[in-house]
Amino acid sequence: MNTPATHVEAPFEAPEAAQLVARLRAAHRSGRTRPPAWRTEQLTRLRALLTENREAIADALHADLGKPRTEAYLAEVDLSVREIDHTLAHLEQWLAPQQLPAEELAGLPDGSTAGTQYDPLGTVLVIAPWNYPVQLLLVPLAGALAAGNTVVAKPSEMAPAASALMARMIPSYLDTEAVAVVEGGVPETTALLAQRFDHIFYTGNGTVGRIVMRAAAEHLTPVTLELGGKSPVFVDRGVDVDTVARRLAESKFRNAGQTCVAPDYVLTDARTAQALADALERATKAAYGEDPQTSGVYGRIVNERHFDRISALLGSGRTAFGGRTDRADRYIEPTVLLDVRPDEPVMQEEIFGPVLPIVTVADFGEAIDFINDRDKPLALYAFTEDETTRHRLATETSSGGLGFGLPMAHLAVPALPFGGVGESGLGSYHGPHSIATFSHRKARLDVPLSQSANR
Ligand code: NAD
């Protein structure tokens, strides 16, 4: 481990940010982050940070979000560890230079070779949100380190316990010459955004995404924007509603609905709607009991502002079940709304809470139009056995990811690119896609000078 094990302290304004970036840039220039052995060591240490501090991480997530321990282990610790393990297993292969076949070099002197290699970009800024404050800080950080960069990691101030824990842990596990944590909110982030980075990786909402992109444009800095939006679920008639409901409830109500790829709303026909609502009620009771508030396995809303925002959406449609709230506890009951009209408040913005509206459509064609009339979602899900329906969803709609049969699961497959399109984001990461995001793919041509070359 490295000393001094400090993170960046307040006040943190533009001069401090400039100094920090200059220090990290010099560390990158020194070449210390380039050797594969350094990258592997950092990833191994990051893995240890996660596995040796499982309890402390779960405690912090419980303090910030009332996150149940099982959720904390599964979606924050284990998922991040799996991502790191996958990277460690494949890194050498991903980093290997690629050679073009000789026939691509027609017209060049004999003996010429050409190919590509990945270069680290340099110094990278990672800005994380509050809803999965560990995973969404450490997985991008792992990718940036695997690609050989130095990194400023900025956790979300809205998850203060997790932020403080990361600020304490990261410097005691990782190379402090190469990684710095800056805690804080808008002023600190603004000070960082004024600096020239070689890449900015932002996860959060589209309003701030635009601020990030504008600041990045000043320095021609490339960005990855991992944003959100309303992710629809199409439920076909004739499917087994109990299986669908179990999988929907599990994905929608995890972290009290505060997941970027959570199902936002359901599109289905009128007959399936009622049967699905009944099945969702059974599935929700099976998962959280009669009273989710006292179940110990159900999360809370991050703060009063979001509590008030989500509570205001409960008036849309007709409540099939749920609807109870407790502001002092930031508790919102798992809720399903039926007969929701597209012009009602719950359909105007990303819900980001445990409220699932069911919108009735006449047929599949109307569902496709409904999806295509709106912003491209981060994820699109469907429950259907029909191959034509699957094909049409795959080819007639655009979304960051497409999941049949099990919402949110695509995010946990490290070899798949994870990211949005249009309003739901720009760029992607995870596994080899993180290497591509945090590297420059450099073209290289070698033409021999020797006499044997024919020019
Ligand atoms: P947030 O409020 O924690 O903001 C994210 C980051 O932006 C924080 O680090 C914060 O300090 C910073 N920030 C906030 N205001 C800023 C400003 N004015 N200038 C500079 N930086 C600023 O998180 P959030 O945006 O509330 O997160 C929820 C949103 O994120 C949802 O829309 C959700 O769908 C999306 N999300 C997307 C993903 C994904 O992977 N695509 C993951 C999680 C969340």
Residues whose N, C-alpha, C, O or C-beta is under 5 A from the ligand:
A	BS01	NAD	I127 A128 P129 W130 K154 P155 S156 E157 M158 G184 G185 V186 T189 T190 T203 G204 N205 V208 I211 E226 L227 G228 G229 C260 S424
